Amino acid sequence: MPSLTRKRWRYALRKYFLVFVEMSLLPSSGVYTKDFVVGLKYRVKRKIGCGSFGDIFLGINITNGEEVAIKMESSKARHPQLMYEYKVYRILNGGVGIPHIRFFGVEREYNCLVMDLLGPSLEDLFTFCGRRFTMKTVLMLVDQMIGRIEYVHVKNFIHRDIKPDNFLMGIGRHCNKLFLVDFGLAKKYRETRSRVHIPYREDKNLTGTARYASINAHLGIEQSRRDDMESLGYVLMYFNRGTLPWQGLKAANKKQKYERISDKKMSTPVEVLCKGFPAEFSMYLNYSRGLRFDEAPDYMYLRQLFRILFRTLSHQYDYTFDWTLLKQKAATRLPQQSEGVEVNQSQSGNEAK
C-alpha cells in the first residue's frame, strides 16, 4: 500500500471514491456554462474527464436530480465522431457492462451524448493502488473484461482501443460491475446478416493506443477480433508488472516512437514479458497472437484458463478488490482528521500513450 499523508488520503478518497473529484469548468471552454441544458433536462455541472473525442462533463437531470455523464464535441469538428459512437452504443444497448444512453442531440453547436454516470477507470484505480494489482484483483477483473469484449464482438464490432482508461467501475449497486466505454474507434468487422468478415488488408495506420496495440496493428494489418484480445493481454501484464517494457521510450516524433514501441514489443518474447507470473498469462498471449485474421476467439476457454487459476490459488470471488480494502482502511482514518484542511493536488506529467 502506498505511503500517504492524511492530506493525500483525503484527496485520494475524493478523487477515486466519491465518483469524481470536483473540477471547475475550463475558462477556455467558454460555452460550457452553468445554464447549459442538454435535451431540455440535463444541466451541465462540471468537467470530469476526456474521451478519445471530446470532453466529458458531470450533468444532472433537472426533473429528478439524477446525475449523468455528458460527452461533448464541437459540431464543427473536422472529423466529428460522437454521432458514430452514439450509433454504436445503440447497437450495443442492453449488454451487461455497457452504459445506457439517455440522449443524443445538438446544443449550442455541440454534439452531446448523455449516458449513465460511472465510477473511476481501472487506470485511476491502478494509480490509487500504488500501480500494482494483486493477482486476485487481476483475475476477478479479467473474467469481466473478456465478457465485455466478447459481447462487443458478438454484436459484430471490434473496439480497437482496449486499455485501462476505457474500463470503468460502476457506482451504487453496480459498484462491482465493470463497464467498457469509448467506442469512437470501434469498427464493424462483419456484416450483421451475412456475417461476412471484412477482408484482410495491409498498409493501415495504427488505430488505438500504441502501448497496448497488437503487433499486427503496428505492422499495418487490418484489425480484427484477435487484436482486441492481444491488447487485453498487454493490459493484464501492465497490471501485473506495473509497467510494460516498451513504456518510456524516447523519440523525436510520434512516428519514430511508434516504431520503437513496435520494435521493443516484437523483440520481447512472451515468456520474458510474463516471467515470474503464472503460466496462464503467457498461454493467453500466445493463444491471442496465434489466432487467424478471421478466427473467432474461444472466449470460454480463455475465461476458464483464469478461473481455474483463481481456484488453484484458493481465492474467493467476493468482489473485494484492492481498492475496496484501501477504501475501507482510509475510511477508518478519515473521522480522526480535522475538517477544512487544504488539499494540494500534485500534477504529474503523464507519459505519452
C-alpha positions as CSV (number, residue, x, y, z in Angstrom):
1,M,0.0,0.0,0.0
2,P,1.4,3.4,-0.9
3,S,2.6,5.7,1.9
4,L,0.1,8.6,2.0
5,T,-0.2,11.5,4.4
6,R,-3.5,12.4,5.8
7,K,-4.0,15.2,3.2
8,R,-3.2,12.8,0.4
9,W,-5.6,10.2,1.8
10,R,-8.4,12.8,1.8
11,Y,-7.5,13.8,-1.8
12,A,-7.3,10.2,-3.0
13,L,-10.7,9.4,-1.5
14,R,-12.3,12.4,-3.0
15,K,-10.9,11.6,-6.4
16,Y,-11.4,7.9,-6.6
17,F,-14.3,7.0,-4.3
18,L,-16.7,10.0,-4.3
19,V,-17.2,9.3,-8.0
20,F,-15.1,12.1,-9.4
21,V,-13.1,15.0,-8.0
22,E,-14.8,18.3,-8.2
23,M,-13.4,20.3,-11.2
24,S,-14.3,23.8,-12.3
25,L,-15.3,24.3,-15.9
26,L,-12.4,25.3,-18.1
27,P,-12.2,29.0,-18.6
28,S,-11.1,28.5,-22.2
29,S,-14.2,26.4,-23.0
30,G,-16.5,29.4,-22.7
31,V,-19.6,27.7,-24.0
32,Y,-19.8,25.3,-21.0
33,T,-21.7,27.4,-18.5
34,K,-23.9,26.5,-15.6
35,D,-27.1,27.4,-17.6
36,F,-26.1,24.9,-20.4
37,V,-29.0,22.5,-20.6
38,V,-28.9,19.5,-22.9
39,G,-32.1,17.9,-24.2
40,L,-34.2,20.2,-22.2
41,K,-33.5,18.4,-18.9
42,Y,-29.8,17.7,-18.4
43,R,-27.9,20.6,-16.8
44,V,-24.1,20.6,-17.3
45,K,-22.3,20.9,-14.0
46,R,-18.5,20.5,-14.4
47,K,-15.9,18.8,-16.4
48,I,-14.9,15.3,-15.2
49,G,-12.7,13.9,-18.0
50,C,-11.8,13.4,-21.6
51,G,-12.5,10.7,-24.1
52,S,-10.9,9.9,-27.4
53,F,-13.0,12.6,-29.0
54,G,-14.4,15.4,-26.9
55,D,-14.8,16.3,-23.2
56,I,-16.9,14.6,-20.6
57,F,-19.0,16.5,-18.1
58,L,-21.0,15.8,-15.0
59,G,-24.6,16.6,-15.6
60,I,-27.8,16.5,-13.5
61,N,-31.4,15.6,-14.6
62,I,-33.3,18.7,-13.5
63,T,-36.5,16.7,-13.3
64,N,-35.4,14.2,-10.7
65,G,-31.8,15.2,-9.6
66,E,-30.2,12.1,-11.1
67,E,-26.5,12.6,-12.0
68,V,-25.4,11.6,-15.5
69,A,-22.3,11.9,-17.8
70,I,-22.4,14.2,-20.8
71,K,-19.9,13.8,-23.6
72,M,-19.5,16.8,-25.9
73,E,-17.7,17.6,-29.1
74,S,-17.9,20.6,-31.4
75,S,-20.4,20.0,-34.2
76,K,-17.9,21.9,-36.3
77,A,-15.1,19.4,-35.6
78,R,-13.1,18.4,-38.7
79,H,-13.9,14.8,-38.1
80,P,-16.9,14.5,-35.7
81,Q,-17.1,11.2,-34.0
82,L,-19.9,11.4,-31.4
83,M,-22.7,10.6,-33.8
84,Y,-20.9,7.5,-34.8
85,E,-20.2,6.5,-31.2
86,Y,-23.9,7.0,-30.4
87,K,-24.9,4.7,-33.2
88,V,-22.5,2.0,-31.9
89,Y,-23.9,2.4,-28.4
90,R,-27.5,1.9,-29.8
91,I,-26.4,-1.4,-31.3
92,L,-24.8,-2.5,-28.1
93,N,-27.7,-1.2,-25.9
94,G,-28.8,-3.7,-23.2
95,G,-25.5,-5.5,-22.9
96,V,-24.0,-6.2,-19.4
97,G,-21.3,-3.6,-18.7
98,I,-22.4,-1.2,-21.5
99,P,-23.6,2.2,-20.2
100,H,-27.2,3.2,-21.1
101,I,-27.6,6.2,-23.4
102,R,-30.2,8.8,-22.3
103,F,-30.0,11.4,-25.1
104,F,-28.1,12.4,-28.2
105,G,-28.5,15.8,-30.0
106,V,-27.0,19.2,-30.8
107,E,-27.0,22.0,-28.3
108,R,-25.3,25.4,-28.9
109,E,-23.3,23.9,-31.8
110,Y,-22.1,21.0,-29.7
111,N,-22.9,17.3,-30.2
112,C,-24.0,16.0,-26.9
113,L,-24.2,12.4,-25.7
114,V,-25.9,11.8,-22.3
115,M,-25.2,8.5,-20.6
116,D,-25.1,6.7,-17.3
117,L,-22.6,8.2,-14.8
118,L,-19.9,5.7,-14.0
119,G,-17.1,5.5,-11.4
120,P,-13.3,5.6,-11.8
121,S,-11.4,3.9,-14.6
122,L,-9.1,1.0,-14.0
123,E,-6.2,3.3,-14.8
124,D,-7.3,5.6,-12.0
125,L,-7.7,2.7,-9.6
126,F,-4.3,1.3,-10.6
127,T,-2.7,4.6,-9.7
128,F,-4.6,4.7,-6.4
129,C,-3.4,1.2,-5.5
130,G,0.3,2.1,-6.0
131,R,0.4,1.0,-9.6
132,R,0.2,-2.7,-8.9
133,F,-2.8,-5.0,-8.6
134,T,-2.7,-8.3,-6.6
135,M,-3.3,-11.5,-8.5
136,K,-6.8,-11.8,-7.0
137,T,-7.8,-8.4,-8.3
138,V,-6.4,-9.1,-11.8
139,L,-8.2,-12.4,-12.1
140,M,-11.5,-11.0,-10.9
141,L,-11.2,-8.2,-13.5
142,V,-10.1,-10.4,-16.4
143,D,-13.3,-12.5,-16.1
144,Q,-15.4,-9.4,-16.6
145,M,-13.1,-7.9,-19.2
146,I,-13.2,-10.9,-21.5
147,G,-17.0,-10.9,-21.1
148,R,-17.3,-7.3,-22.2
149,I,-15.1,-7.8,-25.2
150,E,-17.0,-10.9,-26.2
151,Y,-20.3,-9.1,-26.2
152,V,-19.0,-6.3,-28.4
153,H,-17.7,-9.0,-30.8
154,V,-21.0,-10.8,-30.8
155,K,-22.6,-7.6,-31.9
156,N,-20.2,-7.6,-34.9
157,F,-17.9,-4.8,-33.7
158,I,-14.3,-4.7,-32.5
159,H,-13.3,-2.0,-30.0
160,R,-9.7,-1.2,-31.3
161,D,-8.7,0.7,-28.2
162,I,-8.6,-1.7,-25.3
163,K,-6.8,-0.1,-22.4
164,P,-7.3,0.5,-18.6
165,D,-8.7,4.0,-19.2
166,N,-11.7,2.5,-21.2
167,F,-12.8,0.1,-18.4
168,L,-14.8,1.9,-15.7
169,M,-16.3,0.5,-12.5
170,G,-20.0,1.3,-11.9
171,I,-21.4,3.2,-8.9
172,G,-24.0,2.4,-6.3
173,R,-25.5,-1.0,-6.7
174,H,-23.2,-1.5,-9.8
175,C,-20.0,-0.7,-7.9
176,N,-18.5,-4.1,-8.6
177,K,-19.6,-4.3,-12.2
178,L,-17.0,-3.4,-14.9
179,F,-18.1,-1.2,-17.9
180,L,-16.5,-0.9,-21.3
181,V,-16.7,2.6,-22.8
182,D,-15.4,4.9,-25.6
183,F,-16.5,3.4,-28.9
184,G,-15.3,6.2,-31.1
185,L,-12.7,4.0,-32.7
186,A,-14.9,0.8,-32.8
187,K,-15.3,-0.8,-36.2
188,K,-17.7,-3.3,-37.7
189,Y,-15.7,-6.4,-38.6
190,R,-18.5,-8.4,-40.3
191,E,-21.9,-7.9,-41.8
192,T,-24.9,-8.4,-39.5
193,R,-27.0,-10.6,-41.7
194,S,-24.5,-12.4,-44.0
195,R,-21.8,-12.5,-41.2
196,V,-19.2,-12.0,-43.9
197,H,-15.9,-10.9,-42.4
198,I,-14.1,-7.8,-43.6
199,P,-11.2,-8.5,-46.0
200,Y,-7.6,-8.8,-44.9
201,R,-5.7,-5.6,-45.7
202,E,-2.3,-4.1,-45.1
203,D,-0.8,-0.6,-45.0
204,K,-3.3,0.6,-42.4
205,N,-2.4,3.4,-40.0
206,L,-2.2,2.4,-36.3
207,T,-5.6,2.9,-34.6
208,G,-5.7,2.9,-30.8
209,T,-3.1,3.3,-28.1
210,A,0.4,2.3,-29.0
211,R,1.2,0.9,-25.6
212,Y,-1.5,-1.8,-25.8
213,A,-1.7,-2.2,-29.6
214,S,-1.2,-5.7,-31.1
215,I,1.9,-6.5,-33.1
216,N,-0.3,-6.8,-36.3
217,A,-1.7,-3.4,-35.7
218,H,1.8,-2.0,-35.5
219,L,2.6,-3.8,-38.8
220,G,-0.3,-2.0,-40.5
221,I,-2.5,-5.1,-40.8
222,E,-6.3,-4.6,-40.6
223,Q,-7.5,-5.2,-37.1
224,S,-10.0,-8.0,-36.1
225,R,-11.1,-9.8,-33.0
226,R,-7.7,-11.2,-32.3
227,D,-6.3,-7.7,-31.8
228,D,-8.7,-6.8,-29.1
229,M,-7.7,-10.0,-27.3
230,E,-4.0,-9.4,-27.7
231,S,-4.4,-5.8,-26.4
232,L,-6.1,-7.2,-23.3
233,G,-3.1,-9.4,-22.7
234,Y,-0.9,-6.4,-22.5
235,V,-3.3,-4.7,-20.1
236,L,-3.2,-7.7,-17.8
237,M,0.6,-7.7,-17.8
238,Y,0.6,-4.0,-17.2
239,F,-1.5,-4.6,-14.1
240,N,0.8,-7.5,-13.0
241,R,4.2,-5.8,-13.6
242,G,3.4,-2.2,-13.0
243,T,4.9,-1.2,-16.4
244,L,5.5,-2.7,-19.8
245,P,9.0,-3.0,-21.3
246,W,8.1,-0.5,-24.1
247,Q,7.0,2.3,-21.9
248,G,9.1,5.5,-21.6
249,L,10.9,5.1,-24.9
250,K,12.1,8.4,-26.3
251,A,11.9,9.5,-29.9
252,A,12.0,12.7,-32.0
253,N,8.4,12.3,-33.1
254,K,5.3,10.2,-32.8
255,K,6.1,8.1,-35.9
256,Q,9.5,7.2,-34.5
257,K,8.1,6.5,-31.1
258,Y,5.5,4.1,-32.5
259,E,8.3,2.3,-34.4
260,R,10.4,2.0,-31.2
261,I,7.4,0.6,-29.3
262,S,6.8,-1.8,-32.1
263,D,10.4,-3.0,-32.3
264,K,10.6,-3.5,-28.5
265,K,7.2,-5.3,-28.4
266,M,8.3,-7.7,-31.2
267,S,11.7,-8.3,-29.7
268,T,10.3,-9.1,-26.2
269,P,9.4,-12.8,-26.0
270,V,6.1,-13.6,-24.3
271,E,7.9,-15.8,-21.8
272,V,10.1,-12.8,-20.8
273,L,7.2,-10.4,-20.6
274,C,5.3,-12.9,-18.3
275,K,8.3,-14.1,-16.4
276,G,7.6,-14.6,-12.7
277,F,3.8,-14.8,-13.2
278,P,1.5,-17.8,-13.6
279,A,1.9,-19.6,-17.0
280,E,-1.7,-18.8,-17.8
281,F,-0.7,-15.3,-18.8
282,S,1.8,-16.4,-21.4
283,M,-0.7,-19.0,-22.6
284,Y,-3.3,-16.3,-23.1
285,L,-0.9,-14.1,-25.1
286,N,0.4,-16.9,-27.2
287,Y,-3.1,-18.0,-28.0
288,S,-4.2,-14.5,-28.9
289,R,-1.2,-13.9,-31.2
290,G,-1.8,-17.3,-32.8
291,L,-5.4,-16.5,-34.0
292,R,-6.0,-16.2,-37.7
293,F,-7.3,-12.9,-39.0
294,D,-10.9,-14.0,-39.3
295,E,-10.9,-16.6,-36.5
296,A,-13.3,-16.3,-33.5
297,P,-11.5,-16.4,-30.2
298,D,-12.6,-19.2,-27.8
299,Y,-13.7,-16.8,-25.1
300,M,-14.9,-19.6,-22.7
301,Y,-11.6,-21.3,-23.0
302,L,-9.8,-18.1,-22.0
303,R,-12.1,-17.4,-19.1
304,Q,-11.8,-20.9,-17.9
305,L,-8.0,-20.6,-18.1
306,F,-8.1,-17.8,-15.5
307,R,-11.0,-19.2,-13.5
308,I,-9.1,-22.5,-12.9
309,L,-6.0,-20.4,-11.8
310,F,-8.2,-18.4,-9.5
311,R,-9.5,-21.6,-7.8
312,T,-6.0,-23.1,-7.7
313,L,-4.8,-20.1,-5.8
314,S,-7.7,-20.6,-3.3
315,H,-9.1,-17.1,-3.9
316,Q,-12.8,-16.3,-3.1
317,Y,-14.8,-14.4,-5.7
318,D,-16.1,-11.9,-3.2
319,Y,-15.6,-8.7,-5.2
320,T,-13.1,-7.5,-2.6
321,F,-10.8,-5.6,-5.0
322,D,-7.5,-4.0,-3.9
323,W,-9.2,-0.6,-3.9
324,T,-12.0,-1.9,-1.8
325,L,-9.5,-2.7,1.0
326,L,-7.8,0.7,0.6
327,K,-11.1,2.4,0.8
328,Q,-12.1,0.6,4.0
329,K,-8.7,1.4,5.6
330,A,-8.9,5.0,4.6
331,A,-12.5,5.4,5.8
332,T,-11.4,4.4,9.3
333,R,-8.8,7.2,9.3
334,L,-11.0,10.0,8.0
335,P,-13.0,10.6,11.1
336,Q,-9.8,11.3,13.0
337,Q,-8.8,14.1,10.6
338,S,-9.8,17.8,11.2
339,E,-12.0,19.4,8.7
340,G,-11.0,22.3,6.4
341,V,-7.5,21.0,5.6
342,E,-6.4,22.3,2.3
343,V,-5.5,19.6,-0.1
344,N,-3.0,20.4,-2.8
345,Q,-3.4,18.4,-6.0
346,S,0.0,17.3,-7.3
347,Q,0.4,17.5,-11.0
348,S,2.5,14.8,-12.7
349,G,3.2,14.6,-16.4
350,N,1.6,11.6,-18.0
351,E,3.7,9.6,-20.4
352,A,2.5,9.9,-24.0
353,K,0.4,6.9,-24.8
